[in-house]
Amino acid sequence: MNSPRKVLLIDNAPDRKERIKALRERGYNVFPALKMDEARSRCMRGAYDLVLVHADAQPEQAMQFCDEIRKQCPKQLLLMSSRNTGERDYTVGADIPTLVQRVDRLLQNEGQSTNLANAA
């Protein structure tokens, strides 16, 4: 039997519990973090199957965080969700069903190119 996939979710939005619940209902073991500094200290190579950053409040800071993680661990699966990404296209859309579908797809296709996604 496979153990649940581990997802580090960095999210301080008021509706974060909805994302946590939706991911857990799909069988993911979700580890929430409210701040990127907290997540940075927890994000070690191989600790999580996916690092998911919900970045409505601070999209530029979140993109920098993703860039840092990518440099530290090039094979780490990263996904950034935001309704506001400024000039960069690192978004999946903010609705929860689309987010869960992207997480499913990324974890099913692990090992393939994992740069962040198109807008939904």
Contacts in CASP RR format, 6 or more apart in sequence:
PFRMAT RR
TARGET T0000
AUTHOR 0000-0000-0000
METHOD contacts of the structure
MODEL  1
MNSPRKVLLIDNAPDRKERIKALRERGYNVFPALKMDEARSRCMRGAYDL
VLVHADAQPEQAMQFCDEIRKQCPKQLLLMSSRNTGERDYTVGADIPTLV
QRVDRLLQNEGQSTNLANAA
3 29 0 8 1.000
4 27 0 8 1.000
4 28 0 8 1.000
4 29 0 8 1.000
5 27 0 8 1.000
5 28 0 8 1.000
5 29 0 8 1.000
5 49 0 8 1.000
5 50 0 8 1.000
5 107 0 8 1.000
6 28 0 8 1.000
6 29 0 8 1.000
6 31 0 8 1.000
6 47 0 8 1.000
6 48 0 8 1.000
6 49 0 8 1.000
6 50 0 8 1.000
7 23 0 8 1.000
7 28 0 8 1.000
7 29 0 8 1.000
7 30 0 8 1.000
7 31 0 8 1.000
7 48 0 8 1.000
7 49 0 8 1.000
7 50 0 8 1.000
7 51 0 8 1.000
7 52 0 8 1.000
7 103 0 8 1.000
8 31 0 8 1.000
8 33 0 8 1.000
8 39 0 8 1.000
8 42 0 8 1.000
8 43 0 8 1.000
8 47 0 8 1.000
8 48 0 8 1.000
8 50 0 8 1.000
8 51 0 8 1.000
8 52 0 8 1.000
9 16 0 8 1.000
9 19 0 8 1.000
9 20 0 8 1.000
9 23 0 8 1.000
9 30 0 8 1.000
9 31 0 8 1.000
9 32 0 8 1.000
9 33 0 8 1.000
9 52 0 8 1.000
9 54 0 8 1.000
10 33 0 8 1.000
10 34 0 8 1.000
10 35 0 8 1.000
10 36 0 8 1.000
10 38 0 8 1.000
10 39 0 8 1.000
10 51 0 8 1.000
10 52 0 8 1.000
10 53 0 8 1.000
10 54 0 8 1.000
10 62 0 8 1.000
10 65 0 8 1.000
11 19 0 8 1.000
11 20 0 8 1.000
11 32 0 8 1.000
11 33 0 8 1.000
11 34 0 8 1.000
11 52 0 8 1.000
11 53 0 8 1.000
11 54 0 8 1.000
12 34 0 8 1.000
12 35 0 8 1.000
12 57 0 8 1.000
13 54 0 8 1.000
13 56 0 8 1.000
13 57 0 8 1.000
16 32 0 8 1.000
16 54 0 8 1.000
18 96 0 8 1.000
19 54 0 8 1.000
19 96 0 8 1.000
19 99 0 8 1.000
20 30 0 8 1.000
20 32 0 8 1.000
22 96 0 8 1.000
22 97 0 8 1.000
22 99 0 8 1.000
22 100 0 8 1.000
23 30 0 8 1.000
23 100 0 8 1.000
23 103 0 8 1.000
24 30 0 8 1.000
26 100 0 8 1.000
26 103 0 8 1.000
26 104 0 8 1.000
28 103 0 8 1.000
31 42 0 8 1.000
31 48 0 8 1.000
33 39 0 8 1.000
33 42 0 8 1.000
36 53 0 8 1.000
36 61 0 8 1.000
36 62 0 8 1.000
36 65 0 8 1.000
39 51 0 8 1.000
39 53 0 8 1.000
39 65 0 8 1.000
40 65 0 8 1.000
40 68 0 8 1.000
43 51 0 8 1.000
43 69 0 8 1.000
43 72 0 8 1.000
43 73 0 8 1.000
43 76 0 8 1.000
45 72 0 8 1.000
45 73 0 8 1.000
45 76 0 8 1.000
46 73 0 8 1.000
46 76 0 8 1.000
48 76 0 8 1.000
49 77 0 8 1.000
49 107 0 8 1.000
49 110 0 8 1.000
50 77 0 8 1.000
50 78 0 8 1.000
50 79 0 8 1.000
50 103 0 8 1.000
50 106 0 8 1.000
50 107 0 8 1.000
51 66 0 8 1.000
51 69 0 8 1.000
51 76 0 8 1.000
51 77 0 8 1.000
51 78 0 8 1.000
51 79 0 8 1.000
52 78 0 8 1.000
52 79 0 8 1.000
52 80 0 8 1.000
52 81 0 8 1.000
52 103 0 8 1.000
53 62 0 8 1.000
53 65 0 8 1.000
53 66 0 8 1.000
53 78 0 8 1.000
53 79 0 8 1.000
53 80 0 8 1.000
53 81 0 8 1.000
54 80 0 8 1.000
54 81 0 8 1.000
54 82 0 8 1.000
55 61 0 8 1.000
55 62 0 8 1.000
55 63 0 8 1.000
55 80 0 8 1.000
55 81 0 8 1.000
55 82 0 8 1.000
55 84 0 8 1.000
55 85 0 8 1.000
56 82 0 8 1.000
56 83 0 8 1.000
56 84 0 8 1.000
56 94 0 8 1.000
59 82 0 8 1.000
59 84 0 8 1.000
59 85 0 8 1.000
59 86 0 8 1.000
59 88 0 8 1.000
59 90 0 8 1.000
60 86 0 8 1.000
62 80 0 8 1.000
62 82 0 8 1.000
63 80 0 8 1.000
63 85 0 8 1.000
63 88 0 8 1.000
63 90 0 8 1.000
66 78 0 8 1.000
66 80 0 8 1.000
66 90 0 8 1.000
66 116 0 8 1.000
69 76 0 8 1.000
69 78 0 8 1.000
70 76 0 8 1.000
70 78 0 8 1.000
75 111 0 8 1.000
75 114 0 8 1.000
77 106 0 8 1.000
77 107 0 8 1.000
77 110 0 8 1.000
77 114 0 8 1.000
78 114 0 8 1.000
78 116 0 8 1.000
79 92 0 8 1.000
79 102 0 8 1.000
79 103 0 8 1.000
79 106 0 8 1.000
79 116 0 8 1.000
79 117 0 8 1.000
80 90 0 8 1.000
80 91 0 8 1.000
80 92 0 8 1.000
80 116 0 8 1.000
81 91 0 8 1.000
81 92 0 8 1.000
81 93 0 8 1.000
81 94 0 8 1.000
81 99 0 8 1.000
81 102 0 8 1.000
82 90 0 8 1.000
82 91 0 8 1.000
82 93 0 8 1.000
82 94 0 8 1.000
83 91 0 8 1.000
83 93 0 8 1.000
83 94 0 8 1.000
85 91 0 8 1.000
89 116 0 8 1.000
89 118 0 8 1.000
89 119 0 8 1.000
90 116 0 8 1.000
90 117 0 8 1.000
91 116 0 8 1.000
91 117 0 8 1.000
91 118 0 8 1.000
91 119 0 8 1.000
91 120 0 8 1.000
92 98 0 8 1.000
92 99 0 8 1.000
92 102 0 8 1.000
92 116 0 8 1.000
92 117 0 8 1.000
92 119 0 8 1.000
92 120 0 8 1.000
93 99 0 8 1.000
93 119 0 8 1.000
93 120 0 8 1.000
95 120 0 8 1.000
98 120 0 8 1.000
102 117 0 8 1.000
102 120 0 8 1.000
106 114 0 8 1.000
END
